[in-house]
Amino acid sequence: MAVNKLLGDKERFLKIYANLPLGVRQEIILVLADKGPITWNAAFIEVNAKTALSRVILQKLKKLEII
C-alpha cells in the first residue's frame, strides 16, 4: 500500500517539476538537517534515481503541501 502512495507522490512531483520555469528549478525548496538545502534539480535527480533520500524529500514536500 505504501509503495502505491509513494508512486503517487513521485508522479505529482514530476508533474510539478515539468511545469516549472528553468530558473525556478535552481531555487531551494527544502532544507534537510543532515543534507542541507535541496533545490528542485537536486530533488529531481534523487526522485528519478529512486534513492532513500528521495523518499524523505517526497514526504517533506507532501507535508509542506508542495506536492
N, C-alpha and C positions, 0 to 999 in steps of 0.2 A: 504494500500500500504506500509506504514512504517513497519508494522508487518512482511511482507514478506522480506523486506530488512534486518530487524534485524535478522530474522532466517538465512538468507544467511551469515551474519556476524558471527553468532554463529557457523554455520557449518564450515566456514573457520577457525575460532579459534580452534574448536575441532579437525579438521584435522591436523593443525599445532602442537597443543599440543600433540596429539597422536604420532607424529613422533619425538618429542624432546627426547634427552637422559635424563635419570633420574636426573643427576647432573644439567643440564641446567634448569630444572623446578624450581629450588630453586633460580634462578637468578632474579633480579629486571628487570621488563620490562617497568615500567612506574611509575611515581611519581605524585600523586594527591595532590593538595594543602591542601585539608581538610582531607584526609585519609592517606597520607604518601606513602611510597613505596609499590608497588604491584608486587608480584612475579607471575610467571606463575602458580604456585599452587594456590595462593590466587585468581587469576583471574579465574581459572578453577572452584573453589568452588562457586564463585559468579555467573559465567555464567551458571553453571549446576543448581543452585538454582533459576535462573531467577529473581534475585533481581534488585532493582532500580539501585544499583551500577554497576551491570553487563552491563546495557545499556551505562553508562558513560564509562566504561572500553572498551567496543567494539567500541564505537565512537572514543575514543582516539587512540586505536590501528589501526583503519582504517585510521585515519588522519595521523598517523605516517607511514602508508603503511606497517605495520607488518602483517596485515591480508588483 
